[in-house]
Amino acid sequence: MISSMFNRYSTITSFSPSLTGIDKQLVKWLCENVGYQNSAQNGGILLSGGSLSNYYGILCARHVKLKEPENYHKGIVYCSDQSHCSVMRGACLAGIPKKNIRYLKTSLQNDFDLDYQELEKTIEKDLETNEGIPFLMICNVGTTNTGKIENLNEFLRIARKFNLWLHGDSCYAGNYTVLEKYKEKYFKNLGEFDSISIDPHKGLFCAYGLGAFLIKEWKILWNTFSFKNEEIGYYPSSSEFCDDLLNDKLLADYFDMGLENSRDYKALKLWLPLQIVGVNSFKAYLEEKLVLAEFLFEELKKINNLEIISHKFTVVVFRYKNENLGDAIEEINAVNKEFLIKINSFGKVCISQTFLKDQRFETLMYVCRACVICVRTHKKEVLELIEEIKNATEFINLKYENE
């Protein structure tokens, strides 16, 4: 609201030095959180969310590894089948054919992690056939479906072995890096990644949309998006007149670090609350959500005919399961659709669905997904959710007992 009221143009530093200074200060803080330690080299840009952030990661990887446009259609991307839909969208928009996106399979049986030996074999096979150019791996640092963090060390090892760009999609879980004990346990080597996506409008409770693309070497971001075109009369940003540009990112313009020339000012959504309430308030809220998710997990285990599929961070995934239903996955899925509709129909809570692989079935499992991340979600709301899940379970129990 404040940003809209002042309506300042902040894409060129000289036009609004104070606001771009805040922007860069916030990016620096986010970089330090995820483990980027070299403030002179690290950088990034605030965006609308993870979809654009992942796209920027793909574009930077393409610029460094594929270089020339005639190579774009040869590029090969590697990720797990738990990756966000923005990965395929971004890759295709970057000129990578769908057939060149290698999705490594996961399942309930391996805790939705991928087989890293299979990943290596897939890359080696692509190199042997010489039908494409392996250039990018995307590691899920907290999946949307379950909150699963893939093995950062394995991704780093393989990326270094084959000289691939490594992008971390940490839009969900990356916000937990503000908590030191979680940073040490789960994100120890995240700062070694070439680029990272993070969404403060998720775990840092900011208004939509506030995402960030962070990069280990900010000059790559500048080189990816900065250009001159003499034929159309290129309008130079103030960066054009700075001899020290490549030695001082504080002088660089966002004009030269992204797709947008006109962009709404995003930094105040997070910077201002940090100044008013301090980072400890954010930490306290994050800790509260983690405790609430653990409480939800423990309470759901007590409900008959409820199967807990996964619990990671603030994501709890479960489904209705009754012996009377048998093992027909299609029937179980249909019942769970009805189950979720019933939970949400009471109008007090709203949880989502997702689809996961169980190796026993060809068809994906339809499951219910609760994510305790809203700033207004407290113990009262979680208790209401538990009550509605119990009510929905009883409703489905009665229905199938009478049939």
Beta strands, then each sheet from edge to edge (+ up, - down):
strand 1: 43-47
strand 2: 75-80
strand 3: 101-104
strand 4: 133-140
strand 5: 165-169
strand 6: 195-198
strand 7: 211-215
strand 8: 306-312
strand 9: 315-320
strand 10: 352-356
strand 11: 365-371
sheet 1: 1+ 7- 6+ 5+ 4+ 2+ 3+
sheet 2: 8+ 9- 11+ 10-
end
